[in-house]
């Protein structure tokens, strides 16, 4: 056991954080399982369960409970799994999902003069810890 007062406090705060993170991770897992289950059963509200699972993953990543790349990987796997079950995840039925490409083809393409403005360039981070060439 620690003898230093600040270390004793730190042990207490670490324990609180550990319990909070454990609860958040458990909730994320539960939301993912419920989203998969509702998609497998073909429930009406499967899309809302999917959205809630994605929201919880994003929130856990924002709070630093899981890494943002881990959240992205889990969301990707969840979306792929739900899509492989035959549901679109967007609240559409299978008939609407099949008719959607036809509807998209019917939309007129804008002329080159009326094209949307280009998106702004993304900033890139330069790694300062990269080894320098000699």
VMD Tcl script that builds the backbone (N, CA, C; Angstrom):
set m [mol new atoms 402]
animate dup $m
set s [atomselect $m all]
$s set {name element resname resid chain x y z} {
  {N N UNK 1 A 0.843 -1.187 0.000}
  {CA C UNK 1 A 0.000 0.000 0.000}
  {C C UNK 1 A 0.884 1.245 0.000}
  {N N UNK 2 A 0.387 2.274 -0.694}
  {CA C UNK 2 A 1.161 3.509 -0.808}
  {C C UNK 2 A 1.157 4.280 0.507}
  {N N UNK 3 A 2.254 4.960 0.791}
  {CA C UNK 3 A 2.368 5.795 1.989}
  {C C UNK 3 A 2.156 7.269 1.687}
  {N N UNK 4 A 2.342 7.646 0.435}
  {CA C UNK 4 A 2.254 9.047 0.050}
  {C C UNK 4 A 0.789 9.434 -0.150}
  {N N UNK 5 A 0.428 10.596 0.410}
  {CA C UNK 5 A -0.968 11.032 0.400}
  {C C UNK 5 A -1.520 11.183 -1.020}
  {N N UNK 6 A -0.729 11.805 -1.913}
  {CA C UNK 6 A -1.201 12.013 -3.284}
  {C C UNK 6 A -1.358 10.688 -4.024}
  {N N UNK 7 A -0.509 9.706 -3.714}
  {CA C UNK 7 A -0.623 8.406 -4.367}
  {C C UNK 7 A -1.850 7.656 -3.870}
  {N N UNK 8 A -2.173 7.812 -2.594}
  {CA C UNK 8 A -3.387 7.183 -2.053}
  {C C UNK 8 A -4.616 7.761 -2.748}
  {N N UNK 9 A -4.625 9.088 -2.943}
  {CA C UNK 9 A -5.726 9.725 -3.666}
  {C C UNK 9 A -5.797 9.217 -5.099}
  {N N UNK 10 A -4.625 9.096 -5.712}
  {CA C UNK 10 A -4.579 8.656 -7.112}
  {C C UNK 10 A -5.124 7.235 -7.266}
  {N N UNK 11 A -4.831 6.374 -6.303}
  {CA C UNK 11 A -5.349 5.002 -6.335}
  {C C UNK 11 A -6.874 5.026 -6.290}
  {N N UNK 12 A -7.422 5.921 -5.460}
  {CA C UNK 12 A -8.885 6.035 -5.366}
  {C C UNK 12 A -9.511 6.514 -6.664}
  {N N UNK 13 A -8.911 7.535 -7.286}
  {CA C UNK 13 A -9.475 8.048 -8.539}
  {C C UNK 13 A -9.321 7.032 -9.668}
  {N N UNK 14 A -8.210 6.290 -9.658}
  {CA C UNK 14 A -8.039 5.250 -10.680}
  {C C UNK 14 A -9.102 4.166 -10.545}
  {N N UNK 15 A -9.448 3.819 -9.313}
  {CA C UNK 15 A -10.469 2.799 -9.092}
  {C C UNK 15 A -11.843 3.288 -9.566}
  {N N UNK 16 A -12.153 4.566 -9.286}
  {CA C UNK 16 A -13.421 5.124 -9.766}
  {C C UNK 16 A -13.480 5.108 -11.287}
  {N N UNK 17 A -12.381 5.513 -11.926}
  {CA C UNK 17 A -12.328 5.530 -13.391}
  {C C UNK 17 A -12.464 4.120 -13.953}
  {N N UNK 18 A -11.806 3.155 -13.305}
  {CA C UNK 18 A -11.868 1.776 -13.779}
  {C C UNK 18 A -13.306 1.251 -13.755}
  {N N UNK 19 A -14.019 1.543 -12.677}
  {CA C UNK 19 A -15.401 1.087 -12.571}
  {C C UNK 19 A -16.301 1.787 -13.589}
  {N N UNK 20 A -16.066 3.085 -13.795}
  {CA C UNK 20 A -16.859 3.833 -14.766}
  {C C UNK 20 A -16.601 3.307 -16.187}
  {N N UNK 21 A -15.322 3.070 -16.499}
  {CA C UNK 21 A -14.976 2.548 -17.826}
  {C C UNK 21 A -15.531 1.151 -18.040}
  {N N UNK 22 A -15.505 0.345 -16.988}
  {CA C UNK 22 A -16.033 -1.019 -17.074}
  {C C UNK 22 A -17.523 -0.994 -17.388}
  {N N UNK 23 A -18.253 -0.095 -16.737}
  {CA C UNK 23 A -19.692 0.020 -16.975}
  {C C UNK 23 A -19.969 0.493 -18.402}
  {N N UNK 24 A -19.173 1.457 -18.876}
  {CA C UNK 24 A -19.373 1.982 -20.228}
  {C C UNK 24 A -19.075 0.915 -21.281}
  {N N UNK 25 A -18.014 0.139 -21.075}
  {CA C UNK 25 A -17.674 -0.929 -22.018}
  {C C UNK 25 A -18.765 -2.002 -22.038}
  {N N UNK 26 A -19.298 -2.320 -20.871}
  {CA C UNK 26 A -20.372 -3.307 -20.791}
  {C C UNK 26 A -21.611 -2.810 -21.531}
  {N N UNK 27 A -21.905 -1.519 -21.401}
  {CA C UNK 27 A -23.060 -0.967 -22.098}
  {C C UNK 27 A -22.871 -1.008 -23.608}
  {N N UNK 28 A -21.659 -0.703 -24.076}
  {CA C UNK 28 A -21.370 -0.758 -25.511}
  {C C UNK 28 A -21.605 -2.170 -26.032}
  {N N UNK 29 A -21.092 -3.158 -25.303}
  {CA C UNK 29 A -21.256 -4.552 -25.723}
  {C C UNK 29 A -22.730 -4.948 -25.761}
  {N N UNK 30 A -23.489 -4.499 -24.744}
  {CA C UNK 30 A -24.917 -4.800 -24.693}
  {C C UNK 30 A -25.650 -4.173 -25.872}
  {N N UNK 31 A -25.333 -2.917 -26.186}
  {CA C UNK 31 A -25.992 -2.229 -27.306}
  {C C UNK 31 A -25.673 -2.914 -28.631}
  {N N UNK 32 A -24.442 -3.368 -28.795}
  {CA C UNK 32 A -24.076 -4.065 -30.033}
  {C C UNK 32 A -24.839 -5.377 -30.144}
  {N N UNK 33 A -24.905 -6.114 -29.034}
  {CA C UNK 33 A -25.631 -7.391 -29.056}
  {C C UNK 33 A -27.108 -7.186 -29.365}
  {N N UNK 34 A -27.710 -6.143 -28.784}
  {CA C UNK 34 A -29.128 -5.894 -29.036}
  {C C UNK 34 A -29.357 -5.448 -30.479}
  {N N UNK 35 A -28.410 -4.696 -31.048}
  {CA C UNK 35 A -28.540 -4.282 -32.446}
  {C C UNK 35 A -28.451 -5.486 -33.373}
  {N N UNK 36 A -27.529 -6.386 -33.096}
  {CA C UNK 36 A -27.387 -7.594 -33.916}
  {C C UNK 36 A -28.622 -8.483 -33.771}
  {N N UNK 37 A -29.105 -8.635 -32.548}
  {CA C UNK 37 A -30.273 -9.490 -32.316}
  {C C UNK 37 A -31.514 -8.961 -33.042}
  {N N UNK 38 A -31.758 -7.654 -32.943}
  {CA C UNK 38 A -32.936 -7.106 -33.614}
  {C C UNK 38 A -32.795 -7.185 -35.128}
  {N N UNK 39 A -31.584 -7.063 -35.636}
  {CA C UNK 39 A -31.372 -7.193 -37.083}
  {C C UNK 39 A -31.586 -8.632 -37.521}
  {N N UNK 40 A -31.156 -9.593 -36.699}
  {CA C UNK 40 A -31.338 -11.007 -37.042}
  {C C UNK 40 A -32.809 -11.394 -37.038}
  {N N UNK 41 A -33.562 -10.866 -36.082}
  {CA C UNK 41 A -34.975 -11.209 -35.992}
  {C C UNK 41 A -35.830 -10.408 -36.956}
  {N N UNK 42 A -35.249 -9.356 -37.534}
  {CA C UNK 42 A -35.981 -8.536 -38.491}
  {C C UNK 42 A -37.009 -7.638 -37.833}
  {N N UNK 43 A -36.715 -7.174 -36.643}
  {CA C UNK 43 A -37.642 -6.317 -35.916}
  {C C UNK 43 A -37.788 -4.969 -36.625}
  {N N UNK 44 A -38.920 -4.321 -36.383}
  {CA C UNK 44 A -39.217 -3.032 -37.000}
  {C C UNK 44 A -38.227 -1.950 -36.576}
  {N N UNK 45 A -37.812 -2.001 -35.312}
  {CA C UNK 45 A -36.961 -0.942 -34.774}
  {C C UNK 45 A -35.476 -1.310 -34.787}
  {N N UNK 46 A -35.077 -2.173 -35.697}
  {CA C UNK 46 A -33.670 -2.592 -35.785}
  {C C UNK 46 A -32.767 -1.409 -36.100}
  {N N UNK 47 A -33.239 -0.495 -36.925}
  {CA C UNK 47 A -32.424 0.668 -37.296}
  {C C UNK 47 A -32.153 1.555 -36.089}
  {N N UNK 48 A -33.133 1.708 -35.208}
  {CA C UNK 48 A -32.918 2.552 -34.033}
  {C C UNK 48 A -31.925 1.910 -33.067}
  {N N UNK 49 A -31.974 0.580 -32.943}
  {CA C UNK 49 A -30.999 -0.113 -32.101}
  {C C UNK 49 A -29.595 0.021 -32.683}
  {N N UNK 50 A -29.500 -0.028 -34.002}
  {CA C UNK 50 A -28.205 0.128 -34.665}
  {C C UNK 50 A -27.650 1.532 -34.437}
  {N N UNK 51 A -28.504 2.538 -34.589}
  {CA C UNK 51 A -28.073 3.916 -34.358}
  {C C UNK 51 A -27.607 4.118 -32.914}
  {N N UNK 52 A -28.335 3.512 -31.972}
  {CA C UNK 52 A -27.968 3.656 -30.567}
  {C C UNK 52 A -26.622 2.993 -30.281}
  {N N UNK 53 A -26.365 1.845 -30.886}
  {CA C UNK 53 A -25.079 1.167 -30.697}
  {C C UNK 53 A -23.938 2.018 -31.246}
  {N N UNK 54 A -24.142 2.597 -32.416}
  {CA C UNK 54 A -23.115 3.458 -33.017}
  {C C UNK 54 A -22.896 4.697 -32.156}
  {N N UNK 55 A -23.981 5.245 -31.618}
  {CA C UNK 55 A -23.875 6.428 -30.766}
  {C C UNK 55 A -23.056 6.120 -29.512}
  {N N UNK 56 A -23.305 4.966 -28.901}
  {CA C UNK 56 A -22.567 4.589 -27.692}
  {C C UNK 56 A -21.092 4.344 -28.000}
  {N N UNK 57 A -20.808 3.764 -29.159}
  {CA C UNK 57 A -19.414 3.563 -29.558}
  {C C UNK 57 A -18.706 4.905 -29.731}
  {N N UNK 58 A -19.386 5.842 -30.399}
  {CA C UNK 58 A -18.799 7.166 -30.594}
  {C C UNK 58 A -18.565 7.879 -29.260}
  {N N UNK 59 A -19.526 7.742 -28.352}
  {CA C UNK 59 A -19.403 8.400 -27.061}
  {C C UNK 59 A -18.251 7.801 -26.250}
  {N N UNK 60 A -18.109 6.478 -26.295}
  {CA C UNK 60 A -17.010 5.828 -25.571}
  {C C UNK 60 A -15.668 6.260 -26.149}
  {N N UNK 61 A -15.601 6.416 -27.459}
  {CA C UNK 61 A -14.354 6.859 -28.087}
  {C C UNK 61 A -14.064 8.314 -27.724}
  {N N UNK 62 A -15.090 9.139 -27.684}
  {CA C UNK 62 A -14.897 10.549 -27.351}
  {C C UNK 62 A -14.410 10.721 -25.912}
  {N N UNK 63 A -14.860 9.864 -25.026}
  {CA C UNK 63 A -14.449 9.950 -23.624}
  {C C UNK 63 A -13.122 9.258 -23.358}
  {N N UNK 64 A -12.583 8.591 -24.358}
  {CA C UNK 64 A -11.292 7.932 -24.188}
  {C C UNK 64 A -11.389 6.571 -23.542}
  {N N UNK 65 A -12.589 6.004 -23.474}
  {CA C UNK 65 A -12.759 4.693 -22.860}
  {C C UNK 65 A -12.210 3.611 -23.793}
  {N N UNK 66 A -12.485 3.772 -25.084}
  {CA C UNK 66 A -11.860 2.923 -26.092}
  {C C UNK 66 A -11.204 3.842 -27.113}
  {N N UNK 67 A -10.233 3.321 -27.832}
  {CA C UNK 67 A -9.525 4.120 -28.826}
  {C C UNK 67 A -10.465 4.411 -29.988}
  {N N UNK 68 A -10.282 5.554 -30.632}
  {CA C UNK 68 A -11.182 5.941 -31.728}
  {C C UNK 68 A -11.095 4.972 -32.900}
  {N N UNK 69 A -9.912 4.401 -33.146}
  {CA C UNK 69 A -9.795 3.417 -34.222}
  {C C UNK 69 A -10.524 2.128 -33.859}
  {N N UNK 70 A -10.488 1.759 -32.583}
  {CA C UNK 70 A -11.215 0.582 -32.129}
  {C C UNK 70 A -12.724 0.797 -32.306}
  {N N UNK 71 A -13.192 2.000 -32.021}
  {CA C UNK 71 A -14.607 2.314 -32.218}
  {C C UNK 71 A -14.965 2.232 -33.698}
  {N N UNK 72 A -14.095 2.752 -34.552}
  {CA C UNK 72 A -14.348 2.698 -35.990}
  {C C UNK 72 A -14.366 1.263 -36.486}
  {N N UNK 73 A -13.449 0.438 -35.985}
  {CA C UNK 73 A -13.418 -0.968 -36.391}
  {C C UNK 73 A -14.672 -1.698 -35.940}
  {N N UNK 74 A -15.106 -1.424 -34.733}
  {CA C UNK 74 A -16.317 -2.080 -34.224}
  {C C UNK 74 A -17.560 -1.633 -34.993}
  {N N UNK 75 A -17.633 -0.345 -35.319}
  {CA C UNK 75 A -18.774 0.142 -36.103}
  {C C UNK 75 A -18.784 -0.497 -37.482}
  {N N UNK 76 A -17.623 -0.592 -38.088}
  {CA C UNK 76 A -17.517 -1.188 -39.414}
  {C C UNK 76 A -17.960 -2.645 -39.384}
  {N N UNK 77 A -17.484 -3.389 -38.398}
  {CA C UNK 77 A -17.852 -4.799 -38.273}
  {C C UNK 77 A -19.351 -4.949 -38.022}
  {N N UNK 78 A -19.896 -4.065 -37.196}
  {CA C UNK 78 A -21.330 -4.115 -36.905}
  {C C UNK 78 A -22.150 -3.839 -38.162}
  {N N UNK 79 A -21.763 -2.816 -38.911}
  {CA C UNK 79 A -22.488 -2.474 -40.140}
  {C C UNK 79 A -22.406 -3.613 -41.166}
  {N N UNK 80 A -21.212 -4.193 -41.292}
  {CA C UNK 80 A -21.054 -5.312 -42.237}
  {C C UNK 80 A -21.929 -6.485 -41.836}
  {N N UNK 81 A -21.952 -6.774 -40.531}
  {CA C UNK 81 A -22.745 -7.904 -40.041}
  {C C UNK 81 A -24.234 -7.673 -40.281}
  {N N UNK 82 A -24.697 -6.480 -39.976}
  {CA C UNK 82 A -26.113 -6.160 -40.172}
  {C C UNK 82 A -26.462 -6.192 -41.666}
  {N N UNK 83 A -25.560 -5.686 -42.506}
  {CA C UNK 83 A -25.808 -5.695 -43.948}
  {C C UNK 83 A -25.843 -7.118 -44.493}
  {N N UNK 84 A -25.028 -8.001 -43.930}
  {CA C UNK 84 A -25.006 -9.379 -44.419}
  {C C UNK 84 A -26.272 -10.135 -44.043}
  {N N UNK 85 A -26.992 -9.626 -43.048}
  {CA C UNK 85 A -28.232 -10.264 -42.640}
  {C C UNK 85 A -29.383 -9.935 -43.591}
  {N N UNK 86 A -29.167 -9.007 -44.510}
  {CA C UNK 86 A -30.197 -8.669 -45.480}
  {C C UNK 86 A -30.961 -7.417 -45.153}
  {N N UNK 87 A -30.731 -6.842 -43.980}
  {CA C UNK 87 A -31.388 -5.582 -43.650}
  {C C UNK 87 A -30.437 -4.462 -43.998}
  {N N UNK 88 A -30.982 -3.326 -44.336}
  {CA C UNK 88 A -30.144 -2.204 -44.739}
  {C C UNK 88 A -29.699 -1.385 -43.555}
  {N N UNK 89 A -30.378 -1.490 -42.431}
  {CA C UNK 89 A -29.982 -0.722 -41.267}
  {C C UNK 89 A -30.481 0.706 -41.304}
  {N N UNK 90 A -31.043 1.118 -42.432}
  {CA C UNK 90 A -31.530 2.479 -42.546}
  {C C UNK 90 A -33.024 2.576 -42.396}
  {N N UNK 91 A -33.659 1.516 -41.927}
  {CA C UNK 91 A -35.089 1.535 -41.744}
  {C C UNK 91 A -35.856 1.167 -43.000}
  {N N UNK 92 A -35.178 0.712 -44.043}
  {CA C UNK 92 A -35.827 0.338 -45.279}
  {C C UNK 92 A -36.136 -1.150 -45.271}
  {N N UNK 93 A -37.189 -1.509 -45.967}
  {CA C UNK 93 A -37.467 -2.923 -46.144}
  {C C UNK 93 A -36.617 -3.438 -47.296}
  {N N UNK 94 A -36.600 -4.754 -47.490}
  {CA C UNK 94 A -35.773 -5.311 -48.555}
  {C C UNK 94 A -36.264 -4.854 -49.926}
  {N N UNK 95 A -37.582 -4.695 -50.086}
  {CA C UNK 95 A -38.116 -4.242 -51.370}
  {C C UNK 95 A -37.667 -2.807 -51.664}
  {N N UNK 96 A -37.667 -1.950 -50.630}
  {CA C UNK 96 A -37.206 -0.581 -50.825}
  {C C UNK 96 A -35.716 -0.550 -51.130}
  {N N UNK 97 A -34.960 -1.453 -50.508}
  {CA C UNK 97 A -33.518 -1.494 -50.744}
  {C C UNK 97 A -33.209 -1.912 -52.180}
  {N N UNK 98 A -34.032 -2.824 -52.732}
  {CA C UNK 98 A -33.828 -3.249 -54.117}
  {C C UNK 98 A -34.241 -2.155 -55.096}
  {N N UNK 99 A -35.253 -1.373 -54.752}
  {CA C UNK 99 A -35.743 -0.326 -55.647}
  {C C UNK 99 A -34.885 0.934 -55.573}
  {N N UNK 100 A -34.078 1.055 -54.560}
  {CA C UNK 100 A -33.291 2.266 -54.362}
  {C C UNK 100 A -32.316 2.539 -55.507}
  {N N UNK 101 A -31.559 1.550 -56.042}
  {CA C UNK 101 A -30.665 1.869 -57.160}
  {C C UNK 101 A -31.403 2.401 -58.379}
  {N N UNK 102 A -32.629 1.920 -58.615}
  {CA C UNK 102 A -33.404 2.426 -59.739}
  {C C UNK 102 A -33.780 3.893 -59.525}
  {N N UNK 103 A -34.122 4.229 -58.291}
  {CA C UNK 103 A -34.484 5.611 -57.984}
  {C C UNK 103 A -33.274 6.533 -58.114}
  {N N UNK 104 A -32.106 6.039 -57.728}
  {CA C UNK 104 A -30.904 6.857 -57.845}
  {C C UNK 104 A -30.539 7.087 -59.306}
  {N N UNK 105 A -30.807 6.109 -60.169}
  {CA C UNK 105 A -30.498 6.251 -61.587}
  {C C UNK 105 A -31.428 7.274 -62.239}
  {N N UNK 106 A -32.640 7.423 -61.693}
  {CA C UNK 106 A -33.603 8.342 -62.266}
  {C C UNK 106 A -33.267 9.801 -61.958}
  {N N UNK 107 A -32.471 10.046 -60.932}
  {CA C UNK 107 A -32.104 11.412 -60.568}
  {C C UNK 107 A -31.157 11.965 -61.629}
  {N N UNK 108 A -31.477 13.162 -62.116}
  {CA C UNK 108 A -30.655 13.766 -63.163}
  {C C UNK 108 A -29.313 14.200 -62.591}
  {N N UNK 109 A -28.270 13.968 -63.333}
  {CA C UNK 109 A -26.935 14.374 -62.926}
  {C C UNK 109 A -26.758 15.864 -63.232}
  {N N UNK 110 A -26.136 16.628 -62.338}
  {CA C UNK 110 A -25.936 18.062 -62.607}
  {C C UNK 110 A -24.913 18.249 -63.721}
  {N N UNK 111 A -25.072 19.368 -64.433}
  {CA C UNK 111 A -24.109 19.695 -65.479}
  {C C UNK 111 A -22.771 20.019 -64.837}
  {N N UNK 112 A -21.728 20.033 -65.656}
  {CA C UNK 112 A -20.398 20.320 -65.132}
  {C C UNK 112 A -20.325 21.749 -64.606}
  {N N UNK 113 A -21.090 22.666 -65.209}
  {CA C UNK 113 A -21.081 24.054 -64.760}
  {C C UNK 113 A -21.726 24.197 -63.387}
  {N N UNK 114 A -22.686 23.325 -63.069}
  {CA C UNK 114 A -23.438 23.421 -61.827}
  {C C UNK 114 A -22.903 22.491 -60.751}
  {N N UNK 115 A -21.713 21.988 -60.926}
  {CA C UNK 115 A -21.155 21.030 -59.973}
  {C C UNK 115 A -20.963 21.692 -58.616}
  {N N UNK 116 A -21.058 20.877 -57.578}
  {CA C UNK 116 A -20.884 21.379 -56.218}
  {C C UNK 116 A -19.437 21.790 -56.015}
  {N N UNK 117 A -19.205 22.773 -55.144}
  {CA C UNK 117 A -17.822 23.195 -54.899}
  {C C UNK 117 A -17.020 22.066 -54.257}
  {N N UNK 118 A -15.738 22.065 -54.514}
  {CA C UNK 118 A -14.875 21.022 -53.981}
  {C C UNK 118 A -14.766 21.157 -52.468}
  {N N UNK 119 A -14.618 20.013 -51.803}
  {CA C UNK 119 A -14.475 20.013 -50.353}
  {C C UNK 119 A -13.112 20.594 -49.978}
  {N N UNK 120 A -13.041 21.256 -48.823}
  {CA C UNK 120 A -11.744 21.810 -48.415}
  {C C UNK 120 A -10.744 20.690 -48.158}
  {N N UNK 121 A -9.488 21.006 -48.375}
  {CA C UNK 121 A -8.435 20.012 -48.186}
  {C C UNK 121 A -8.309 19.660 -46.711}
  {N N UNK 122 A -7.985 18.412 -46.427}
  {CA C UNK 122 A -7.827 17.966 -45.050}
  {C C UNK 122 A -6.439 18.332 -44.544}
  {N N UNK 123 A -6.375 18.626 -43.275}
  {CA C UNK 123 A -5.084 18.890 -42.664}
  {C C UNK 123 A -4.408 17.566 -42.355}
  {N N UNK 124 A -3.131 17.529 -42.540}
  {CA C UNK 124 A -2.384 16.331 -42.184}
  {C C UNK 124 A -1.412 16.677 -41.076}
  {N N UNK 125 A -1.218 15.729 -40.203}
  {CA C UNK 125 A -0.315 15.936 -39.091}
  {C C UNK 125 A 1.053 15.395 -39.453}
  {N N UNK 126 A 2.069 16.156 -39.195}
  {CA C UNK 126 A 3.425 15.724 -39.470}
  {C C UNK 126 A 3.979 15.065 -38.229}
  {N N UNK 127 A 4.433 13.829 -38.373}
  {CA C UNK 127 A 4.956 13.095 -37.236}
  {C C UNK 127 A 6.325 13.655 -36.876}
  {N N UNK 128 A 6.418 14.230 -35.689}
  {CA C UNK 128 A 7.696 14.821 -35.265}
  {C C UNK 128 A 8.614 13.785 -34.643}
  {N N UNK 129 A 8.045 12.634 -34.274}
  {CA C UNK 129 A 8.866 11.616 -33.626}
  {C C UNK 129 A 9.443 10.627 -34.624}
  {N N UNK 130 A 9.280 10.885 -35.908}
  {CA C UNK 130 A 9.808 9.991 -36.920}
  {C C UNK 130 A 11.327 10.095 -36.943}
  {N N UNK 131 A 12.010 8.965 -37.152}
  {CA C UNK 131 A 13.470 9.026 -37.180}
  {C C UNK 131 A 13.934 9.793 -38.409}
  {N N UNK 132 A 14.947 10.588 -38.227}
  {CA C UNK 132 A 15.474 11.412 -39.312}
  {C C UNK 132 A 16.492 10.610 -40.108}
  {N N UNK 133 A 16.479 10.825 -41.426}
  {CA C UNK 133 A 17.431 10.139 -42.291}
  {C C UNK 133 A 18.804 10.777 -42.131}
  {N N UNK 134 A 19.839 9.970 -42.147}
  {CA C UNK 134 A 21.204 10.493 -41.981}
  {C C UNK 134 A 21.913 10.600 -43.283}
}
mol reanalyze $m
mol bondsrecalc $m
mol representation Tube
mol addrep $m
